[in-house]
Amino acid sequence: MNRWDPWRLGLLVLPKRLLTALAGRVCRSSLSRPLIPAFIWMYHIDYKEAEKPYQSYRSLTEFFSRRVKRATDRCDKETVESFIVSPADGHIAEVGHIESDRAIQAKGVYYSVSALLAENAMQFNLGTYITIYLSPADYHRIHVPVNASARRIVHIPGTLFPVNRLGVKHITSLFTRNERMITWFHKNAQSIAMVKVGSTIVGSVQLDREFGVNASLYQRSIGNPVVVWNGDRMMHQGDECAWFEFGSTVILLFPPQAAIISVQKGDRVKALQIIGTWISPQCADEEDRKTAGDGLT
């Protein structure tokens, strides 16, 4: 990546925190309410799927983080037991296997998974990752992809580069530099990490209030990672666990032989849409034995 790239230099000097603070103040104000129809028109938003009429939202931010009717639909038993659902609306920016602690940010650009998590990521080596980009037009609530127990939530302070194509292409190790919130899940004795990446305008990720976390614990621009929640909360596939107040990115990390992803880079997905299959350790062992047996015949 060219260090003198004018786009890169422009993003580096952009007053990201200041812009985010100013935009947040404006968008949370009732003065932004008249902008909602223009926002709907600009981004071709299907406002009819929102849980209430767009005229009843008190600010642009409230509309950004709207719930939608389909998100209240419960996943059927077969889906819950066998499949992985998308945690959010968006486009599949990247999908692949983690090799030597590396995942793809963009074509020819990699980042360290350990740096992303701010801890050793050996457990995910040869595992699977999927990166979902949420545009400003998307539904911004984040859902649990599989039945699992939430065990830990970690906040990692950082900067707020834009996570759109421009930022991903021109900023080295973008996801490991931006602010992020990581929810650690436990399923079948295996860990799953859901990384919610902040962005310009987005600022801090908002957590589901059932976690009982005071936002003041994690609204910091600098400092060391901090565990903002520890526990053992059983969550069901499709449960809401967080939300963004503008477009951003969600990265899912699965351990080896735990997930088969059925979507591809560039695909458009909706929250709660099936995007892969969950393989329990028992199933993986059986598949290995079958493969070994086939090889002997």
Rosetta blueprint (number, residue, H / E / L):
1 M L
2 N L
3 R L
4 W L
5 D L
6 P H
7 W H
8 R H
9 L H
10 G H
11 L H
12 L H
13 V H
14 L L
15 P L
16 K H
17 R H
18 L H
19 L H
20 T H
21 A H
22 L H
23 A H
24 G H
25 R H
26 V H
27 C H
28 R H
29 S L
30 S H
31 L H
32 S H
33 R H
34 P H
35 L H
36 I H
37 P H
38 A H
39 F H
40 I H
41 W H
42 M H
43 Y H
44 H L
45 I L
46 D L
47 Y H
48 K H
49 E H
50 A E
51 E L
52 K L
53 P L
54 Y H
55 Q H
56 S H
57 Y L
58 R L
59 S L
60 L H
61 T H
62 E H
63 F H
64 F H
65 S L
66 R L
67 R L
68 V E
69 K H
70 R H
71 A H
72 T H
73 D L
74 R L
75 C L
76 D L
77 K H
78 E H
79 T H
80 V H
81 E H
82 S H
83 F E
84 I E
85 V E
86 S L
87 P L
88 A L
89 D L
90 G E
91 H E
92 I E
93 A E
94 E E
95 V E
96 G E
97 H E
98 I L
99 E E
100 S L
101 D L
102 R E
103 A E
104 I E
105 Q E
106 A E
107 K L
108 G L
109 V E
110 Y E
111 Y E
112 S E
113 V H
114 S H
115 A H
116 L H
117 L H
118 A L
119 E L
120 N L
121 A L
122 M H
123 Q H
124 F H
125 N L
126 L L
127 G L
128 T E
129 Y E
130 I E
131 T E
132 I E
133 Y E
134 L E
135 S L
136 P L
137 A L
138 D L
139 Y L
140 H L
141 R E
142 I E
143 H E
144 V L
145 P L
146 V L
147 N L
148 A E
149 S E
150 A E
151 R E
152 R E
153 I E
154 V E
155 H E
156 I E
157 P L
158 G L
159 T E
160 L L
161 F L
162 P L
163 V L
164 N L
165 R H
166 L H
167 G H
168 V H
169 K H
170 H H
171 I L
172 T L
173 S L
174 L H
175 F H
176 T H
177 R H
178 N E
179 E L
180 R E
181 M E
182 I E
183 T E
184 W E
185 F E
186 H E
187 K E
188 N L
189 A L
190 Q E
191 S E
192 I E
193 A E
194 M E
195 V E
196 K E
197 V E
198 G L
199 S L
200 T L
201 I L
202 V L
203 G L
204 S L
205 V L
206 Q E
207 L E
208 D L
209 R H
210 E H
211 F H
212 G L
213 V L
214 N L
215 A H
216 S H
217 L H
218 Y L
219 Q L
220 R L
221 S L
222 I L
223 G L
224 N L
225 P L
226 V E
227 V E
228 V E
229 W E
230 N E
231 G E
232 D E
233 R E
234 M E
235 M E
236 H L
237 Q L
238 G L
239 D L
240 E E
241 C E
242 A E
243 W E
244 F L
245 E L
246 F L
247 G L
248 S E
249 T E
250 V E
251 I E
252 L E
253 L E
254 F E
255 P L
256 P L
257 Q L
258 A L
259 A E
260 I E
261 I E
262 S L
263 V L
264 Q L
265 K L
266 G L
267 D L
268 R E
269 V E
270 K L
271 A L
272 L L
273 Q L
274 I E
275 I E
276 G E
277 T E
278 W E
279 I L
280 S L
281 P H
282 Q H
283 C H
284 A H
285 D H
286 E H
287 E H
288 D H
289 R H
290 K H
291 T H
292 A H
293 G H
294 D H
295 G H
296 L H
297 T L
